[in-house]
Amino acid sequence: MRDTRQTIPPISIVTDNDHGQKYEKNSFLKKMINFFIIPILNILPANFNVVVRKTSKDANEVIKTATSHHAIEILYNYHPQKIKNRVERFFYYIWFNLNNPKAVRNRLKLVTREVKTAIQGLDRKNSDINILSIASGSARAIADALLSIETIEHLDLKDNNLHVTFLDKSPQACGYSKHLIEGERWGEKYNFRWINDTASSFPSHFVNNGWDIPDIVEMVGLLDYFTDEQVEKIFSTIYENMASDGVLITANIADNKERPFVTRVIGWKMIYRTPEQFAQLMTHAGFKPEQIRIVYEPLKVHFVAIAKK
Ligand SMILES: C[S@@+](CC[C@H](N)C(=O)[O-])C[C@H]1O[C@@H](n2cnc3c(N)ncnc32)[C@H](O)[C@@H]1O
């Protein structure tokens, strides 16, 4: 990882404690339990995943499909009551109530709110709104944000439309999100489109189709797998190909106590960064430090960066 000692002006880094968000936190008892079990989980050998996989069908699926939209969807859709078998429900509770799964669900809530805020903050009385979701996966954050803006009249779009482009390199993710979006009722002002390609390809698709450049770019759950060089490159591509008052909403995982267990036993390898390292990659790509805001979800496992161009 690149040397990040080079100083940049201070950026805003906060931990969100908005009670309205209904974030998942840990009770005192859960903190005590974690205090004892996390160090044990962290020293387990990689092949302990055989045991984890046997104790819960969902844990087995997550391990099998780690990093995919499918695995993330299982984490998002945490519903213990669906498990009839008591023993399996107990293990399902154990695995899906560690800090990492909770933090992924918190990140979804945080990103949803920030997408909604960014849409409402745009001044687009006389033009369409364009949203691009890169590595869109199931598209849940965008769908939840749009569904939470009660009526499109709130956006004061007048004769304009809201275009949302979902881009993912996995055809299965594109198909899944299409199914999810098409399962909702949308007014005629909403226009959804899908691109099955890699992240950096988006400008050519926009140019070739004659689409307006995006006002809002959401890219979450991707940079955790990108090297610094790849992160900087995609940030530059986004910066150069977004509206002059556009907003980028993105995220990264931070170092946390469960990292050895997640990496070795679950087999979910990621690149962990500090908000400062992440902000520096953004500034190298052209974003100004004073226009970057970084917000941790309450467990401080994931942070979300919101940068105005
Ligand atoms: C962990 S999921 C995150 C999905 C979604 N953004 C979310 O937060 O729920 C990662 C997604 O990135 C997609 N992906 C991975 N590498 C990609 C790339 N180079 N370009 C575009 N999509 C990519 C995967 O197919 C997968 O759907």
PDBQT file of the ligand as one rigid body, heavy atoms in Angstrom, charges set to zero:
ROOT
HETATM    1  C1  LIG A 401     -19.768  -7.025  -2.487  1.00  0.00    +0.000 C 
HETATM    2  S1  LIG A 401     -20.824  -6.756  -3.864  1.00  0.00    +0.000 S 
HETATM    3  C2  LIG A 401     -21.479  -5.140  -3.515  1.00  0.00    +0.000 C 
HETATM    4  C3  LIG A 401     -22.782  -4.878  -4.222  1.00  0.00    +0.000 C 
HETATM    5  C4  LIG A 401     -23.486  -3.578  -3.887  1.00  0.00    +0.000 C 
HETATM    6  N1  LIG A 401     -22.765  -2.421  -4.321  1.00  0.00    +0.000 N 
HETATM    7  C5  LIG A 401     -23.793  -3.481  -2.416  1.00  0.00    +0.000 C 
HETATM    8  O1  LIG A 401     -23.145  -2.693  -1.714  1.00  0.00    +0.000 OA
HETATM    9  O2  LIG A 401     -24.689  -4.189  -1.949  1.00  0.00    +0.000 OA
HETATM   10  C6  LIG A 401     -19.626  -6.435  -5.118  1.00  0.00    +0.000 C 
HETATM   11  C7  LIG A 401     -20.200  -6.315  -6.518  1.00  0.00    +0.000 C 
HETATM   12  O3  LIG A 401     -19.162  -5.782  -7.354  1.00  0.00    +0.000 OA
HETATM   13  C8  LIG A 401     -19.204  -6.427  -8.605  1.00  0.00    +0.000 C 
HETATM   14  N2  LIG A 401     -17.876  -6.249  -9.192  1.00  0.00    +0.000 N 
HETATM   15  C9  LIG A 401     -16.707  -6.790  -8.808  1.00  0.00    +0.000 A 
HETATM   16  N3  LIG A 401     -15.679  -6.331  -9.553  1.00  0.00    +0.000 NA
HETATM   17  C10 LIG A 401     -16.226  -5.448 -10.429  1.00  0.00    +0.000 A 
HETATM   18  C11 LIG A 401     -15.678  -4.618 -11.465  1.00  0.00    +0.000 A 
HETATM   19  N4  LIG A 401     -14.390  -4.606 -11.713  1.00  0.00    +0.000 N 
HETATM   20  N5  LIG A 401     -16.519  -3.827 -12.159  1.00  0.00    +0.000 NA
HETATM   21  C12 LIG A 401     -17.860  -3.827 -11.893  1.00  0.00    +0.000 A 
HETATM   22  N6  LIG A 401     -18.431  -4.606 -10.937  1.00  0.00    +0.000 NA
HETATM   23  C13 LIG A 401     -17.619  -5.401 -10.214  1.00  0.00    +0.000 A 
HETATM   24  C14 LIG A 401     -19.574  -7.852  -8.259  1.00  0.00    +0.000 C 
HETATM   25  O4  LIG A 401     -20.113  -8.531  -9.368  1.00  0.00    +0.000 OA
HETATM   26  C15 LIG A 401     -20.606  -7.639  -7.143  1.00  0.00    +0.000 C 
HETATM   27  O5  LIG A 401     -21.918  -7.527  -7.643  1.00  0.00    +0.000 OA
ENDROOT
TORSDOF 0
